[in-house]
């Protein structure tokens, strides 16, 4: 059986979709599963041994230069590639117009997705042969798993959860770095909009408390604004490291080496969950019930906050103590 998964963006959404691979493989061990994903997230899927072929798409980049010859050549090449393979099933777990169009272009007699009431953009449902109702009140991970199960005709075991990704031991992060602290917390301070940020004063207060416990803050960044923010946080701390700019695979390696991860509403926090690290999510302007951290029953993770709630450094420290990352007073 050949199956094509359509889930192109964003980082968190791609991570939330990973458990469907283990579900499918449990019921169809010999299934060959391909996946269409935005080019910037290919490194995530490359960590999963259960994916047969990763098919990059560049919608974000194409939109910026829609009238260039290079864009149209790439579009034609993608269209040809996705039509080459005859798939037994194509499953669009994104439910957007763009993913519906990709599903439509693919070569299959069984194109599956959400029905109009379930899709994030109802127009997407017009591109499927089979449409399924999945409650929008469920967490994104469970919505994806239920859609795949309905499309392929199996029942999921909700008690199990397997993201299925592993960091390659061959991936060397030492070259762009000086030296990582012996013990550190990865601080994911950057996010897609300012309303989801956690105040710098809270990061500084947290960093000072962690220093007393022998833990350093390590601060990644992905834009100039995030770099300046990281430097500002580090300037108030004796033990803090601002990382060089790096890709997802390198950051995954650093996540793996950390004692724990603390992050605002950002896709990298979900990646940390998928890598089975202790994670605390700080939510200031979004509801974590639907798209927050989602781990297995035995995993140490916690969503703190909600829309317009105030979360302090002390709230995070209490949770770190509960996880036994730091000692009790």
C-alpha positions in Angstrom: 0.0 0.0 0.0 1.2 3.5 -0.9 0.0 6.5 1.1 0.6 10.2 0.6 0.3 12.5 3.6 -0.3 16.3 3.0 0.8 18.5 5.9 3.0 21.3 4.7 3.2 23.8 7.7 3.8 25.0 10.3 6.6 23.5 12.4 4.2 22.7 15.3 1.5 21.4 12.9 4.0 19.1 11.2 5.1 17.7 14.6 1.5 17.2 15.7 1.0 15.1 12.6 4.0 12.7 13.2 2.0 10.2 15.4 -0.1 9.1 12.5 2.9 7.4 11.0 3.2 4.9 13.9 -0.6 4.4 13.8 -0.5 3.5 10.1 2.5 1.3 10.5 0.9 -0.6 13.3 -2.1 -1.6 11.1 -0.3 -1.7 7.8 3.4 -2.6 8.5 4.4 -2.8 4.8 2.8 0.6 3.9 5.0 3.0 2.0 4.3 6.5 3.3 5.3 9.6 1.5 4.8 13.2 2.8 4.5 16.6 1.2 6.0 19.3 3.5 7.3 22.8 3.2 11.0 22.8 2.3 12.0 24.4 5.6 10.6 21.5 7.6 12.2 18.6 5.7 14.7 18.1 8.5 12.0 17.2 10.9 10.7 14.4 8.7 14.2 13.2 8.0 14.4 12.2 11.7 11.6 9.6 11.1 12.6 6.2 9.8 9.0 5.3 8.9 8.7 7.9 6.1 9.5 6.5 2.7 9.9 9.7 0.6 9.8 13.4 1.6 8.4 15.6 -1.1 9.3 19.3 -0.5 7.0 22.1 -1.5 7.9 25.8 -1.4 4.6 27.7 -1.2 6.0 30.3 1.1 8.9 31.1 -1.2 6.8 30.8 -4.4 4.3 33.4 -3.1 7.1 36.0 -2.8 8.1 35.6 -6.5 4.9 34.3 -8.2 5.8 35.8 -11.6 9.4 34.6 -11.8 10.4 32.0 -14.3 12.2 30.0 -11.6 9.0 29.8 -9.5 6.9 28.5 -12.4 9.6 25.9 -13.4 9.6 24.6 -9.8 5.8 24.5 -9.8 5.7 22.5 -13.0 8.4 20.1 -11.6 6.4 19.6 -8.4 3.2 19.0 -10.3 4.9 16.4 -12.4 6.5 14.7 -9.4 3.3 14.4 -7.4 1.4 12.9 -10.4 4.1 10.4 -11.1 3.2 8.0 -8.3 -0.1 6.2 -8.1 -1.2 6.3 -4.4 -3.7 4.0 -2.8 -4.7 6.8 -0.5 -3.9 10.5 -0.2 -4.7 12.1 3.2 -4.8 15.8 3.7 -4.6 16.4 7.5 -4.2 20.2 7.1 -7.6 21.1 5.7 -6.6 24.4 4.0 -7.1 25.6 0.5 -3.4 25.2 -0.4 -3.3 21.6 1.0 -6.6 20.8 -0.8 -5.1 21.9 -4.1 -2.0 19.7 -3.6 -4.3 16.8 -2.8 -6.2 17.5 -6.0 -3.0 17.4 -8.0 -1.9 14.1 -6.6 -2.6 10.8 -8.4 -5.1 8.7 -6.4 -8.7 7.5 -6.5 -9.0 7.8 -2.7 -8.3 11.4 -1.7 -9.3 11.9 1.9 -9.7 14.9 4.2 -12.0 16.7 6.6 -15.6 17.5 5.8 -16.7 21.1 5.5 -17.6 21.4 9.2 -14.2 20.0 10.3 -11.7 21.6 7.9 -10.0 24.9 9.0 -10.9 26.2 5.5 -14.2 24.5 4.4 -13.4 25.0 0.7 -10.6 22.4 1.0 -13.2 19.6 1.4 -14.2 20.1 -2.3 -10.9 18.5 -3.4 -11.5 15.1 -1.7 -13.3 11.9 -2.7 -13.9 11.0 1.0 -14.7 13.5 3.6 -14.8 12.8 7.4 -16.2 14.6 10.4 -13.7 15.1 13.2 -14.5 17.4 16.1 -12.6 20.7 16.2 -12.7 20.6 20.0 -10.0 17.9 20.0 -6.3 18.6 20.3 -4.6 18.8 16.9 -2.7 15.6 17.5 -5.9 13.6 18.1 -7.6 15.3 15.2 -4.9 14.1 12.8 -4.8 10.6 14.3 -8.6 10.3 14.0 -8.7 11.5 10.4 -6.1 9.0 9.3 -7.9 6.2 11.1 -11.2 7.0 9.5 -9.6 7.3 6.1 -7.8 3.9 6.3 -10.4 2.1 8.4 -8.7 1.3 11.7 -9.3 2.2 15.3 -6.5 4.1 17.2 -5.3 3.2 20.6 -5.6 6.6 22.4 -3.5 5.3 25.3 -0.4 5.1 23.1 1.5 8.0 21.5 4.6 7.7 19.3 6.1 10.7 17.5 8.7 8.4 16.1 11.6 10.8 15.5 15.2 10.5 16.7 18.2 12.8 16.6 21.0 11.4 14.4 24.2 10.7 16.4 26.1 11.6 13.2 24.8 15.2 13.2 27.6 17.4 14.5 26.6 20.6 16.3 30.1 21.3 17.7 31.4 23.3 14.8 29.2 26.4 15.0 29.3 26.4 18.8 31.9 27.3 21.4 31.0 25.0 24.3 27.6 24.0 25.7 27.2 24.4 29.4 27.4 21.2 31.4 23.8 21.5 32.5 21.4 23.8 30.8 17.8 24.7 30.1 16.9 25.5 26.5 14.9 28.8 26.6 12.6 29.1 23.6 11.9 32.8 24.0 10.9 33.6 20.3 7.5 33.1 18.7 5.5 34.2 15.7 3.8 37.3 17.3 4.5 39.7 20.1 1.4 38.9 22.0 2.7 35.3 22.7 6.0 36.5 24.1 6.9 36.1 27.8 8.4 39.3 29.3 12.1 39.6 29.4 12.0 40.3 33.1 10.5 36.8 33.7 13.2 35.1 31.7 15.9 37.0 33.6 14.3 36.1 37.0 14.1 32.5 35.9 17.7 32.5 34.7 19.0 33.9 38.0 17.1 31.2 40.0 18.5 28.5 37.7 22.0 29.8 38.1 21.7 29.1 41.8 20.9 25.5 40.9 23.9 25.2 38.6 21.8 25.5 35.4 22.4 27.9 32.6 20.0 29.3 30.1 20.8 28.5 26.4 19.0 30.9 24.0 18.4 30.1 20.3 17.1 32.6 17.8 15.8 32.7 14.3 15.5 36.4 13.4 17.3 39.6 14.2 14.6 40.6 16.6 15.0 37.3 18.4 18.8 37.7 18.5 18.5 41.1 20.2 16.0 39.7 22.6 18.3 36.8 23.4 21.3 39.1 24.0 19.2 41.3 26.2 18.2 38.3 28.4 21.8 37.1 28.5 23.2 40.5 29.4 21.5 40.3 32.8 22.8 36.8 33.6 26.2 35.5 34.6 25.7 32.1 33.0 23.8 32.2 29.7 24.7 31.3 26.1 23.3 32.9 23.0 23.5 30.2 20.3 24.6 31.0 16.7 21.8 30.8 14.1 21.2 27.2 13.2 18.8 24.8 11.5 16.2 22.5 12.9 18.4 19.4 13.0 21.1 21.2 15.0 18.5 22.6 17.4 17.0 19.1 17.8 20.5 17.9 18.9 20.7 20.7 21.5 17.2 19.9 22.7 18.3 16.3 23.2 21.3 17.4 25.3 19.3 19.8 27.5 18.0 19.0 31.0 14.7 20.5 30.1 13.0 22.9 27.6 11.0 26.0 28.5 9.2 27.7 25.7 6.5 30.1 24.7 3.9 29.1 22.1 6.4 28.0 19.4 6.9 25.0 17.2 10.3 24.1 18.7 8.5 23.4 22.0 6.4 20.7 20.2 9.6 19.3 18.7 11.0 19.0 22.2 7.9 17.0 23.2 8.4 14.7 20.2 12.0 14.1 21.3 10.7 13.1 24.8 12.3 15.8 26.8 10.8 17.5 29.9 9.0 20.6 28.5 7.1 23.5 30.1 5.0 25.7 27.8 4.3 29.3 28.8 1.0 30.5 27.1 0.1 34.2 27.3 -2.2 34.7 24.3 -3.4 31.3 23.1 -5.4 28.4 24.4 -3.2 25.3 25.0 -6.1 22.9 25.1 -6.3 22.7 21.3 -2.7 23.2 20.2 -0.6 23.1 23.4 2.1 20.6 24.4 0.8 17.1 23.9 2.8 14.2 25.3 2.4 10.6 26.4 1.2 9.5 29.8 4.7 9.0 31.2 6.2 12.2 29.8 7.1 15.2 31.9 5.4 18.2 30.3 3.1 21.0 31.4 1.1 23.8 29.8 1.1 26.9 31.9 -1.2 29.8 31.3 -3.9 30.7 28.7 -5.1 33.7 27.0 -4.2 36.9 29.0 -3.0 34.9 32.0 0.0 36.0 34.0 2.7 33.4 34.4 5.7 34.2 36.6 9.2 32.7 36.9 8.1 31.2 40.2 5.3 29.3 38.4 7.9 27.7 36.1 10.3 27.0 38.9 7.5 25.1 40.8 7.0 22.9 37.8 10.8 22.3 37.3 10.8 21.1 40.9 7.9 18.8 40.2 9.8 17.3 37.3 12.9 17.0 39.7 15.0 19.1 37.3 15.9 21.4 40.2 15.9 20.6 43.9 13.2 21.6 46.4 14.0 24.3 48.9 
